[in-house]
Amino acid sequence: MLKHIYPFTKDLLSHGQSLSLLFARLAIAYGFYEPAMQKWSDISAVATWFGSIGIPFPTLNAYMAATTEITGVVLLTLGLFTRLISLPLIVVMTVAIITVHLPHGFSAGNNGFEIPLYYMLFLTIFASFGAGKFSLDHLLFGDEQ
């Protein structure tokens, strides 16, 4: 019985892939928006903080992180160069986990690495599958998945 139900269910649910990718892209883009805007609102304070937690070249890295995040917001929202922007955003999340969140454990409630890890997982999906049909990547490059 399940042998017959599974292919039908798979075919039915597969129609939601692009819509799921769109909603996931928008959610992750929204999640990067506020941190990016906070960095840009006082980049010198971010550079000072980066230096205090041992990040080398803190001013350069503050600008790089803020630029990557705000660029990610725009590109993920549009579904443009989705696979490409996912890679530097994964790097930003990796650095955030190592330098800020790891000492606090897993739980998001304790400022742990749970949320950045979830972002990394979604970004890995975008890097692997692309933006889906509801994207400029699909319109311009025919990139579906």
N, C-alpha and C positions, 0 to 999 in steps of 0.2 A: 504493500500500500504506500509506504513512504517513498519507495523507489519511483512511484509514479507522481507523487505530490511534489517532490523536490524539484524536478525540472520545470514544472509549471510555475512553482513559487519563484524559482530563480529567474525565469524569463519575465515574470510579472514585476518583481522587485528591481530588476536591472534597468527598467525604464526610469527609475528615480536616481540613477547615478549622477547625472549632470546637475540636477536640482540639489542633491545632497552636497556635491562639491561646491556649488554656488553658496549655499547656506554656511558651509564650513569655512569657505574663504572669507565671507563677510564677517563671521563671528571672530575669526582670528585677526582679521584686519582691525576690527573694532577693539580687540584686546590690545593691540599694539599702539592704537591711537593715543590714548592718554599718557602712557609712559613716554612716547615720542614727544608729545607736546610739552610735558613736564621737563624733559631734557632741554628742549629748545628754549623754554622760558627762562632758564638760568644755566646755560651751558658751563659757565665758569664754576658754579657750585658742583655740577656733576663732575667736572674735571678734578676738582679738589677732592671730592669723595672717592673717585676712581683712584687717585693717588694714595689716599688713606687706606684703601683696601689692597694696595699692592699691584694695581694694574699698571704696566709700564706705559710710558708716553701718555699720561692720563688725558691731556688736552686733545691730542690727536685721536685717541680712542673714544673720548666723549663725543667728538664730532662724527666719527665713523659710526658709532652705535646709533646716535640720533638720526643721522642721515639714512642709515640702513632701515631703521624702524619706520620713519615717515615715508620713505620710498616703498617699503613693504606695504604700508597701509594703502597707498595709491594703486600700486600694481596688483595686489591681491583683490582689491575692490573691483578693479577693471577686468581682472583675469588676463593681465598682459604680462608676458615673460614670467609666468607663474612658476615654472620649473626653475628658472634661473634665480629669481629673488628668494625662493625658498632656501637655497643653500646658504647665503650669508645670514639669513634670519636664524637658521639652525645654529650657525656659529655664535651669534649673539646670545641665543638661549643657552648654549653650552657654557659660554663664559659666565653668564648670569648664574647658572647652577653651581659652577665650580667656585666662583668668588663670593657669592651672596647666600644662596639657598641651601647648599649641601650641609653646612654645619647645623642647620635647623631640622634636619631629618626630612621625611617625606611629606608630611601633612601640610596642606596649604594654610590651615589655621595657625600654624606655627611659623609661617613664612618659609616653609620647606620647599622642596624642588618639584612638588606635584604639578603645579600649573605650568611652569616652564617645560616640564617633561611632556605634558599633554600638547603644548604648542609644538614641540619638536616632533611629536608623533604625527600631528596633522600636517606639518610642513613636509615631513617625509612622504606622506600620502600625496601631497600636491606635487612634490618633486617626481614621484613615481608615476602618478596617473595624469598629471596635468590639471588644467582648470575646468575641464568639461565643456559641454556645448554652449553653455551660457557664459561666454567669455570672448574677449578680443583675441585671445590666442586661437580659438576655434575659427573666428571670423577671418582673421588675417593669415593664419598659417595652417588651418585645417586640423589643428591639434585637438583631438578629442580625448584620448587617453593613451 
